[in-house]
Amino acid sequence: APSPSVFNSLMQCYCNAFDIASAVEMLAVMKAKEAWPDPDAVSFVVCMNGLRQCETKPLPPDEGWKLVDDIVALYHGTDIAQSESANIAIYTTLFNLCSG
């Protein structure tokens, strides 16, 4: 399978097209399919940052927060959630999203 960076680039394309739900779905598939690489910290940060891009094309609040909940739930089910540096990256991005 390609490296996570290939999938991260594709997720970034979805986010740039304001299709955050597809990027989050890709996270879930990366986690579920054994033939695909596991998402890394960058994968989750890409999706969180995608929500910040919605400032120019806002999502309804409940839709946006559902996506945040989905991203965080997927993140907590990974081995990288045990990494202090990954936690800093993910939660800093989340806090920045909240303060935007």
N, C-alpha and C positions, 0 to 999 in steps of 0.2 A: 504494500500500500504506500501511497505517497506520504511524505512527512506532514505533520500537523500544519506547517506553514502554508502548504498548498490549500488546505481547507480553510485556514484563517484568511487567506486572500480572497477566496470565494465568498466567505461570510462577510468580508469587508465590502465586496461588490453588492451583496444583498442589502447591507446597511446603507450604502451610498444611494441605493435605489429606494430607500425608505421601506424596505421589506424586512423589518427586524424579525418578524415571526418566522420567516424562512431561515434566517441565520440561527435563531434559537432552535428550530427544528433540526438543523444540521448538527448543532451541538449534541442534541439527544441521539441522533443517529450515530455520530462518531462514538458516543459512549456505548451504544447498544451493539453495534456491529463489530464482531471480532476481527474482520478483515480490514477495518478502518483503524487509523491511529486513534489513540485516546486524545481527547482535547487537552491542551496545555493551558497555562495561565493566560497566555496571549489570546487564546480562543475565547475565553470568558470576557476578557477586557474588550476585545473587538465588539462583542455583542452589547456590553454595557455602554461603550462609547457610541454605538449605533443609536442607542436611545437618546443620547445627547444631540445627535444630528436631527432628531425629531423636533428640535426647537424651531426649525424653519418650516416644518410641516407637522404640527403637534398631533399626538395620539390622544384619544380620550383617556383621562386619568386612570380609569379602572383597567383599560387595556394595557397601558404602559406599566402599571404596577403588577399586573398579572405576568407580563414578560419578565420583569425584575424578579418576581417570585420564582418563576420557572428557571431562570438563569441561576439563581442562588441555590435552588433545590438540586439542580444538576451538578453544580459545583461541589456541594456538600457530599455528594455521592462518589467523589473521586479521591484518588490517593494524593493528588496535589493539594487538597484542602488541608493536609497536615503540614504543608510548607509555610513557614513564616513569611517568606518573601512573596509567595503567591497570594497569601491572605492580605498582605499589605497592598499589593497591586489591585486585587479585586475590590477590597473594601474602600480603598482610596477612591477608586473610580466610582463606586456606589455613592460615597459621601459627596463627591463632586457632582454627581447626577442630582442628588437631593438639593444641593445648594444652588444649582443653575437656575 
